[in-house]
């Protein structure tokens, strides 16, 4: 019974840490998109749409800042 408790708590802890890691990555990506938008509410909505589009296109995380900067630049050209 002792081993069962140890295994269950270890698995639960690992799952929680993984979940937290994914959530923090999402928050950081969202914060980046909103920071690039500035105070313009329409641009914030546009950048969140672009972030969703980047995730749908499976843009790699290392390329995401450049991709979002290009999207922000294309918004100002519109």
N, C-alpha and C positions, 0 to 999 in steps of 0.2 A: 504494500500500500504506500510505503514511503517513496518508492521509486515512481509510482504513478503520479503522486503529487509533484514530485520534482520535474517529471517529464511534462506534465500539463502546464505548470507555471513557466517552465522554460519556453515551451512552444508559444504560450500566450504572450510572453514577454518579447520574443522574437517577432511575432506577428505585429504586436503593437509598435515596435520600433520600425519595422518595415512600413507600416501604415503611416506613421508619423513622418518618416523620410519622404514618402511620396507626397504627402500633404504639404510639407515645407517646400519641396521643389515646385509644386503647383503655385503656392503663394509667391515664391520668388519670381516665377515667370509672369504671373499676373501683375505683380508690383512693377516689373520692368516695363510691361506694356503700358500700364497706367502712367508711369514716370515719363515715358516718351510722349504721351498724349498731352501732358501739361494740365492746364485748368479747363480746357475746352471740353465740355460735356459730350458734344457730338464726336469729337476726336477720340474720347475715351471709349465710347461705344464702338467706334470703328476699329480701334486697336484691340479691343476684346474680341471682336469678330475675326480680326486677323490672327490673333493668338489661337482661336479655335480652328481657323483654317490651317495654321501651321501644324497643329497637333493632328488634324485630319490628313495632312500631306506627309506626316511623319518626318518633319524637319528635325534634324539632329540637334541636340541640346547645345552643342558647341557652336552651331550655326545660327541658333535662334536670335541672339542679339543683333547680328548683322541683318538678318531677315526682317526683324521687327523695325529696325532703323530704316531700312529701305521702304517698308510699308508706311512708316510715318512720313517719310519724304514724299512718297507718292500721294499721300493725303493732302499735303500742303500745296501740291501741284494742281489738285482738283479745283 
